[in-house]
Amino acid sequence: MINFRNILKAVTCSVFLTPIFTDIALAQSVSLTIVYPNEKNAFHDAAADIVRSAYKELGIRIAYKTYPAERALMLSNNGTADGELVRIKGIEKKYPNLIRVPVSHVTAEQMAFATNPQIKISGWPILKSYRIVFHRGYKVAEINTVGMNRFIVSNDEAALKMVSKERMDIAIANRFSGQNTIKGLNLKNVKMLTPPIQSDPLYHYLNNKHRSLVPAITKIMERMKLDGRMKNILSKHKVPKPFGSN
């Protein structure tokens, strides 16, 4: 386990959290490995940039690794990885070794994708009438579709291909990965339906062996939100505002 005593002492003694380290060599020796699902998109890039910037103020370097969604959670929960980049609130109920940093840095929009653009989306219950498909480890979809006619596949590509071939009526995916997959596979007959099924603020999680870091990183992320740095990073990565936001 990383010894963060010097880090937290420096945070306590400095109102502005800088400089965190007087010993540059010590700062450069501290690092965390943060994981997230292996979906390449601007949404994940922006979240990674925000989290890396926050830890930089503590002199902590961040390394990122990607895995299938369920595998990433298992690694974070058992301490092989140090934490999660983006997860919904409440994931700690199933993975009790994870601690949520209570500042949302990105918003996930759970979208329905179909070949029939006339389908009206008004929340999860409307999906009961359809054959639905989504990727394994997609927790918000798993939780909200219990008892429905659902099929679980390995990734978004497989889900959207099934819809394109009309083997399923609706694929559920987040806004960014769904749109990117449609573009990458040139699935011209599959459309994203609006509004979102659900919009969720997402959070960074740490394994509980790093619980001593939570107060410090929370303060930094709160300040990044207030001073506009989070907004600027989202804009840099061309992450659009969530549907319905001002």
N, C-alpha and C positions, 0 to 999 in steps of 0.2 A: 504493500500500500504506500502511496506517495505521502510523505510527511508535509502537511500544509501549515504547520504551526507558524513558520516565518511569514508565509503569505497572509494569514489571517491577522497576525500581529501588525503587519504593515497596513492592512486595510483599516483596522481599528484606529490606528494612529494618524491616518491621513483622511481628511474630509473629502478630498477630491480623488482619493485612491491612487494618486501618482506622486512620486515614483513608488511603485510597489516593491521593487528590489533595489538594494544597493549593491548587491553582488550579481553582476551580469551572468557570470558562469552558472550560478545557481538557477537563475531564471531560465536559462537556455536548457537546463537539464530536466525541467519539469514538463511532462506532456500527458495528454489524455487521448484515448482512442474512442471516438464517437461513431456509432453505426447508424445506418438508415437503409430502407429498402432500395434495391438496385434498380431504380427508375431514374434515368437521366432527364432532368427537366429544370427549367428556370426556377421553379418553386423550391426545389431542393438546393439549388445553387445559392439562392438568396438566403435561405435559412442557414446554410453552412457558413456563408460569409458573415452573417450577423453573430452567430455563436463564436466563430473564430475571433472576430473583433472584440467581443466581450471578454473572452479569456485572455486576450493579448494584454489587457489592462492589468491582469493579475500575473503577467509574466509566464503564462502557461501556453504551451504550443498544443494545437489540436491536430490530430491525424484522423482522417475519415476512412471508413471502410464500408462497403455495401454488401448486403446479403439479401436473400429472400426475406420477406417481411417477418414471418414467424421465427425464422432462424435468428434474425437480428435481435428480436426481443428475448429469446432464450439466452443469447450471449451476454446481453446487458444485464439480465436478471441474475445470471449465475456469476457475474463479475469478470468473465473473460474479456468483455468490453467494458468501458467505463461509463457508457450512457447512450441515450437515444437522442437523435437530432430533432425529430418531430413525431409526436404522438398525441392522441386525443386525451383529454382529461379523464381520469378514472381508470386508465390502463393499469395503475398500481394495484387495483383490487385483485386482478388475476396474477400480476407479477409484483409481489410484495417487497422485493428488494430494490424496486425503483422509486426514486423520490422526484417529484415534479418541481421544477423551477417555476414559480407561479407568475410568470410574465409571458404572455403569448407573443410570439414573434412572427408568425404567419397564420393565415387562415386557409383551411382546406374546404373545398366545395365538392360535395359528393354529387356526381352528376349521373343521369341516365342517358344512355346512348342506344338509339334504335333506328331501324329502317323506316318506321312509320312516324313521321313528324307530327301527326295529329294526336299522339298520346299526350294526355294532360298530366303534368306532374304536380302533385300537391302533398308531398310527404311520403313516408315509407308505406303507409297502409295501401296506397293506390297500387303498389307493386304486387299485391296478392293476386291480382287478376292475370298476371303475366308469368312467363317462363323467364327467370332471371339468372344471370351468370356473373361471377366476379372472381378475382384471384384469391388464392389461399393466403391467409394472414391479414386480410383486409378487415380489421376488427370492427370498425363501425358498421360495415355491411353485414358481417356475421351476426352481430348483436341485434340488428334491427330487422333481420329477415328470417328469424327462427320460425319454423312451421310453414314457410312459403315454398313454392315450387322453385327451388334454387339448385344451381349446379356450380361447383367450385373447381376452378382450373388453376394452372400453375402461374399464369401471368396475364396481363391485360391484352397482349396480342392474341392469345388463345380465346379470351372472352369475346373480343370484338370481331374476330373472324367467325365465331359461331353465330353472332348476330347478323353479320354480313351475309352468311349463308342461310339465314332464317331458321337455324336450328334452335335458336333462343330468341326471345322477343326483346329483351333489354339487357344490356351490359351495364354494370355499375363500376365506375372508376372515378378517380379524382379528375378535376377539370384539366389539369396540365398533362398528366400521363395519358388520359383518354384522347385529347386532341392531338398530342404528339404521335400516338400510335396510329390513329386514323390517317394522319398525314404521311407517316412513314410507310404504311401498308397500302396507301392510296385506296382506301375503302370509301369510295365516293357515294355509296348508297347508305352509309351510316351517318346519322346526324346526332349532335348533342342537343338534348332537350332542356329547356329552361322553364321555370327557375330551377335552382339546385334542389335535390331531394333534401339536403341538409347542409348547413354551413357550420364549420367547427373551428374555433380557435385552437391552434396546436401549440404544444409546449416541449421544451427541452427537459429531458430526464437524466438524472445521475444515479448510478448504483449507490446503495446506501453506505458503502465503504468511503464514499466521498461526501457524506452528509455535511461535513464541516465547511464545504465550499458553497453550499446553497445560499446562505445569507449574503455573501459577498457578490456572487454572480447575479443574484436577484437585484441587488442595488444597481449594479452596472447596467443590466438590461432595462430596468425601469428608467434610468437616466437616458439610455439610448433611444427609448421610445419618446420621452419628453423633448429631447433636444433635436429630434428629427433625423437622427442617424439611421434608425431602422427604416424609415420611409425612404430615405435616399438610397439605401442599399436595395430595397425592393424595386425602386425606379430604375436603378442601374441594371438590374437583371430583367427589366421589362415585365415584371409581375403585375398584372392588372389588378385594379381594385376589385374586391368581391362584388358579386351581383347585389344590387340594392343598396350599396354603400354610397356615401356622398363623396 
